[in-house]
């Protein structure tokens, strides 16, 4: 069972030092990275891997917010910066065109 980001804060983040919050942030990043590598075609688990990924991203956002509330300045990684730039550009995309071509290989 997954909990809300606010409940996650109450249980896991509230009252922690900046150093402890950074450790939580790193653990969440690793967990998210591992979840992204796992195939979503594996046998059903509850909650699903996709749900766990969504919630862990929310937990990460809340942990970063808690770190900043504790006086820290969170500096996104290069990958996080690229992700934010890409997401910002999504609003400006009006059309995506995919093409498919067939390639046949013949063996003698």
Backbone bond lengths (Angstrom), bond angles and torsions (degrees), N, CA, C in turn:
res aa  C-N    CA-C-N  psi(-1)  N-CA   C-N-CA  omega(-1)  CA-C   N-CA-C  phi
1 X - - - 1.440 - - 1.531 108.53 -
2 X 1.300 116.21 132.20 1.454 121.60 179.17 1.534 107.53 -96.09
3 X 1.326 115.52 151.20 1.458 120.65 179.45 1.525 109.21 -114.60
4 X 1.303 116.89 164.88 1.458 120.98 179.97 1.528 109.92 -67.97
5 X 1.322 115.57 160.42 1.460 120.76 179.11 1.533 110.40 -62.35
6 X 1.319 117.51 -35.31 1.469 120.62 179.79 1.525 110.71 -68.65
7 X 1.320 117.13 -40.57 1.470 120.50 177.32 1.531 109.29 -66.24
8 X 1.348 116.93 -38.96 1.463 121.27 176.17 1.529 109.46 -58.27
9 X 1.326 115.96 -42.34 1.470 120.66 178.10 1.527 109.93 -59.91
10 X 1.330 116.94 -49.34 1.467 121.44 -177.47 1.538 111.42 -58.87
11 X 1.332 116.13 -40.07 1.463 120.82 -175.16 1.528 112.25 -83.14
12 X 1.336 117.84 -42.27 1.460 121.28 -167.93 1.530 117.00 -111.80
13 X 1.330 117.88 -16.32 1.459 119.01 -171.92 1.524 114.73 -118.70
14 X 1.295 116.81 -34.64 1.462 121.69 -173.76 1.526 111.16 -57.40
15 X 1.338 114.61 129.16 1.454 120.31 176.60 1.521 115.28 84.59
16 X 1.315 118.41 0.51 1.468 120.85 -178.99 1.523 110.52 -82.86
17 X 1.318 115.35 153.77 1.466 121.56 177.23 1.531 109.67 -76.93
18 X 1.325 115.92 168.36 1.465 119.92 177.62 1.525 110.48 -58.08
19 X 1.326 116.72 -43.34 1.468 120.66 -179.82 1.536 111.24 -60.48
20 X 1.323 115.75 -45.64 1.474 120.20 179.48 1.526 110.64 -63.75
21 X 1.332 117.04 -39.13 1.463 120.69 179.05 1.526 111.23 -65.04
22 X 1.329 116.64 -38.90 1.470 119.56 176.70 1.524 111.23 -63.10
23 X 1.327 116.85 -36.96 1.461 120.31 176.99 1.528 110.83 -64.68
24 X 1.323 117.02 -41.22 1.469 121.26 177.38 1.534 109.55 -63.21
25 X 1.319 117.09 -43.21 1.464 121.55 179.48 1.523 110.08 -59.32
26 X 1.327 117.58 -45.14 1.464 120.76 179.56 1.525 111.68 -64.33
27 X 1.331 117.50 -40.40 1.470 120.44 177.65 1.526 110.96 -62.90
28 X 1.330 116.22 -42.17 1.466 119.64 179.19 1.527 110.97 -64.89
29 X 1.321 117.47 -39.87 1.465 120.60 177.62 1.524 110.97 -61.29
30 X 1.336 116.56 -42.48 1.469 120.75 178.28 1.522 110.73 -64.47
31 X 1.329 116.77 -42.76 1.460 120.70 179.61 1.526 110.45 -61.95
32 X 1.327 116.50 -43.45 1.467 121.23 178.93 1.519 110.18 -63.29
33 X 1.315 116.71 -43.45 1.460 121.18 178.80 1.524 110.91 -60.19
34 X 1.324 116.73 -43.42 1.463 120.64 178.20 1.522 111.48 -64.96
35 X 1.322 117.45 -40.71 1.461 120.66 179.66 1.529 111.34 -65.10
36 X 1.329 116.73 -34.82 1.461 119.77 179.71 1.520 111.56 -69.96
37 X 1.329 117.57 -26.56 1.460 121.22 179.30 1.520 113.38 -79.98
38 X 1.305 117.27 -22.00 1.463 121.86 -177.01 1.525 109.49 -77.71
39 X 1.295 115.86 134.71 1.459 120.07 178.47 1.520 109.92 -67.56
40 X 1.329 115.79 135.81 1.459 120.05 177.95 1.523 111.26 -82.21
41 X 1.320 116.44 1.55 1.460 120.86 179.42 1.530 111.61 -92.84
42 X 1.319 117.40 4.07 1.457 120.40 179.80 1.534 109.04 -69.23
43 X 1.326 116.89 164.06 1.474 118.76 179.53 1.526 111.63 -52.38
44 X 1.298 115.28 152.53 1.475 121.60 -175.19 1.520 111.79 -57.60
45 X 1.310 114.18 132.25 1.452 121.86 171.34 1.514 106.91 -125.86
46 X 1.287 116.63 154.15 1.458 120.77 179.92 1.509 109.66 -127.12
47 X 1.293 120.39 122.42 1.455 125.12 -2.68 1.530 110.63 -69.33
48 X 1.309 116.13 160.18 1.457 120.15 -177.92 1.519 110.08 -66.67
49 X 1.314 115.71 161.04 1.468 120.42 178.95 1.524 110.37 -62.67
50 X 1.331 117.00 -36.01 1.471 120.49 177.84 1.526 110.29 -63.68
51 X 1.321 117.54 -41.64 1.467 121.56 178.00 1.521 110.51 -64.89
52 X 1.333 116.89 -43.00 1.461 119.93 178.58 1.525 110.82 -61.57
53 X 1.318 116.94 -38.26 1.459 121.15 178.97 1.526 110.70 -64.05
54 X 1.317 116.57 -46.10 1.470 121.23 179.38 1.524 110.77 -59.90
55 X 1.327 116.65 -48.76 1.466 120.15 -178.01 1.527 111.99 -66.28
56 X 1.324 117.49 -39.97 1.461 119.34 179.20 1.518 111.73 -65.82
57 X 1.316 117.78 -31.90 1.470 120.23 173.92 1.530 110.14 -66.09
58 X 1.328 117.01 -39.53 1.465 120.18 176.44 1.527 110.77 -64.85
59 X 1.335 117.16 -40.34 1.463 121.02 177.67 1.528 110.10 -62.53
60 X 1.330 116.37 -40.88 1.462 120.64 179.09 1.526 110.40 -62.55
61 X 1.322 116.77 -45.90 1.470 119.97 177.90 1.524 110.97 -58.37
62 X 1.327 116.37 -41.83 1.470 120.49 -179.14 1.525 111.13 -69.92
63 X 1.338 117.22 -35.41 1.461 120.85 177.86 1.532 110.47 -66.88
64 X 1.320 117.21 -39.60 1.463 120.92 177.20 1.523 109.67 -64.38
65 X 1.322 116.32 -41.97 1.465 120.67 177.80 1.531 110.15 -61.65
66 X 1.324 117.42 -43.70 1.471 121.57 179.38 1.527 110.20 -63.35
67 X 1.332 117.15 -38.97 1.464 121.06 178.63 1.529 110.30 -62.19
68 X 1.324 116.05 -43.99 1.466 120.01 179.23 1.527 111.26 -68.14
69 X 1.332 117.37 -35.84 1.462 120.99 176.31 1.528 111.14 -65.23
70 X 1.343 116.25 -28.11 1.463 121.34 179.15 1.535 111.51 -82.17
71 X 1.327 116.40 2.76 1.464 120.16 176.75 1.512 115.10 102.08
72 X 1.317 117.49 -1.22 1.459 120.49 179.80 1.521 111.47 -82.10
73 X 1.314 115.47 160.20 1.465 121.50 174.63 1.511 106.75 -115.38
74 X 1.332 116.32 108.40 1.457 120.35 -178.40 1.521 109.55 -78.96
75 X 1.311 116.01 126.63 1.461 121.69 177.53 1.525 107.40 -109.46
76 X 1.350 116.80 111.94 1.468 119.84 -179.11 1.528 111.38 -62.71
77 X 1.319 115.31 147.90 1.456 120.30 175.56 1.525 109.03 -69.85
78 X 1.325 115.92 168.02 1.463 120.24 178.86 1.532 110.26 -59.62
79 X 1.318 116.72 -40.09 1.467 120.96 178.83 1.529 111.05 -63.36
80 X 1.328 116.93 -41.99 1.464 120.87 178.64 1.530 110.93 -65.63
81 X 1.326 116.92 -36.82 1.464 120.47 177.81 1.530 110.83 -65.36
82 X 1.334 116.56 -43.09 1.471 120.63 178.52 1.523 110.17 -63.68
83 X 1.319 116.41 -40.79 1.464 121.19 178.68 1.523 110.76 -61.35
84 X 1.331 116.96 -43.72 1.467 121.39 179.64 1.529 110.77 -64.87
85 X 1.334 117.38 -40.86 1.463 121.03 177.49 1.520 111.04 -62.54
86 X 1.336 116.37 -43.88 1.465 120.67 179.12 1.525 110.69 -62.02
87 X 1.329 117.08 -46.66 1.463 120.65 -179.42 1.523 111.71 -63.20
88 X 1.326 117.02 -35.07 1.468 120.68 178.38 1.529 110.99 -66.55
89 X 1.323 116.44 -31.83 1.468 120.82 -178.85 1.534 112.61 -79.60
90 X 1.321 117.43 -17.20 1.467 120.61 -177.77 1.524 112.32 -58.79
91 X 1.315 117.68 -34.44 1.461 121.09 -179.51 1.524 112.18 -64.66
92 X 1.316 116.66 -22.23 1.459 121.02 -176.49 1.533 112.86 -93.48
93 X 1.318 117.18 -3.22 1.466 120.88 179.23 1.520 108.54 -84.68
94 X 1.328 114.93 124.43 1.465 118.22 179.45 1.526 111.98 -107.07
95 X 1.339 116.44 -18.74 1.451 118.01 -176.43 1.527 109.53 -157.42
96 X 1.315 115.40 137.94 1.461 121.65 174.33 1.513 106.92 -125.15
97 X 1.309 116.31 130.06 1.462 121.23 -178.66 1.527 108.22 -118.56
98 X 1.323 115.56 125.76 1.448 121.48 175.68 1.515 107.91 -107.98
99 X 1.303 115.93 139.96 1.458 119.60 175.19 1.518 107.86 -119.46
100 X 1.290 114.66 150.51 1.450 121.03 -178.95 1.510 107.35 -131.56
101 X 1.289 115.97 127.93 1.459 119.19 175.72 1.516 108.13 -126.84
102 X 1.288 115.49 146.99 1.452 120.26 -179.01 1.528 109.69 -96.16
103 X 1.261 113.99 143.04 1.459 119.88 178.17 1.506 106.62 -127.64
104 X 1.305 116.18 125.20 1.469 120.78 -179.62 1.519 108.21 -110.94
105 X 1.308 114.75 133.51 1.450 120.10 175.17 1.510 108.45 -112.78
106 X 1.308 116.28 130.83 1.455 121.01 179.81 1.518 108.92 -112.95
107 X 1.296 115.22 134.03 1.465 119.87 175.85 1.504 109.29 -103.44
108 X 1.308 115.90 140.76 1.475 120.41 177.90 1.490 110.97 -85.60
